[in-house]
Amino acid sequence: MEPDLRDGTRVPIYWIMTVSELDFYFPFVVFFYGFLAVLVLETPALARLGKERMSEAWEGISRRKNLAWVSFFIGGLWSLQNLWFH
């Protein structure tokens, strides 16, 4: 069901997000990106599969290993801060 605005017009549900809500959820997106990237890059079985089956794409992904670790730690701390102070 789509929400109504004050003047009675109906808008899709994805249009109703305030800046404060976006500010709350964004660190979780950063954290989960870092978590998934680190999980794939650092798990030996997944790393071996990536090197074997998609060697060129794997090289591009592995160049972003530092970004994945930074996203994991900074996103995690930022998410904890949001949960603590929210």
C-alpha positions in Angstrom: 0.0 0.0 0.0 1.3 3.4 -0.9 1.2 6.2 1.6 -0.7 9.4 1.0 0.8 12.9 1.2 -1.0 15.7 2.9 -2.7 16.8 -0.2 -4.0 13.3 -0.9 -1.7 12.3 -3.7 -0.3 8.8 -3.6 3.5 8.3 -3.9 5.5 5.1 -4.1 6.8 3.9 -0.7 10.5 4.3 -1.7 10.0 8.1 -1.9 9.2 8.4 1.7 12.6 8.5 3.4 13.9 11.4 5.4 17.5 12.6 5.6 17.7 11.4 9.2 16.6 7.9 8.2 19.1 7.8 5.4 21.7 9.0 7.8 20.9 6.2 10.2 20.9 3.4 7.6 23.9 4.4 5.4 26.6 3.2 7.9 25.0 -0.3 7.9 25.2 -0.4 4.1 28.9 0.5 4.3 29.5 -2.1 7.0 27.7 -4.9 5.1 29.6 -4.0 1.9 32.9 -4.3 3.8 31.8 -7.5 5.5 30.8 -9.3 2.3 33.9 -8.1 0.4 36.2 -9.1 3.2 34.4 -12.5 3.5 34.8 -13.2 -0.2 38.4 -11.9 -0.4 39.8 -13.5 2.7 38.1 -16.9 2.6 40.5 -19.3 1.0 37.9 -21.4 -0.8 36.1 -18.4 -2.2 39.4 -16.8 -3.2 40.5 -19.9 -5.0 37.2 -20.1 -6.9 37.4 -16.4 -7.8 41.0 -16.8 -9.2 40.0 -19.9 -11.2 36.7 -18.9 -12.6 36.9 -15.1 -13.1 40.6 -14.2 -13.1 40.3 -10.8 -14.7 37.3 -9.7 -12.5 39.0 -11.2 -9.5 42.1 -9.0 -10.0 39.9 -5.9 -10.0 38.1 -7.0 -6.9 41.3 -7.9 -5.1 42.7 -4.4 -5.8 39.9 -3.1 -3.6 40.9 -5.2 -0.6 42.0 -2.1 1.4 38.7 -0.4 0.7 36.8 -3.5 1.9 38.7 -3.5 5.2 38.3 0.2 5.7 34.5 -0.1 5.0 34.3 -3.0 7.4 35.9 -1.3 10.3 34.7 2.3 9.8 31.1 1.1 8.9 31.1 -1.1 11.9 32.2 1.6 14.3 29.8 4.1 12.7 26.9 1.7 12.9 27.7 1.0 16.6 27.8 4.8 17.2 24.4 5.1 15.5 22.9 2.3 17.6 24.4 3.7 20.8 23.2 7.3 20.4 19.9 6.7 18.6 
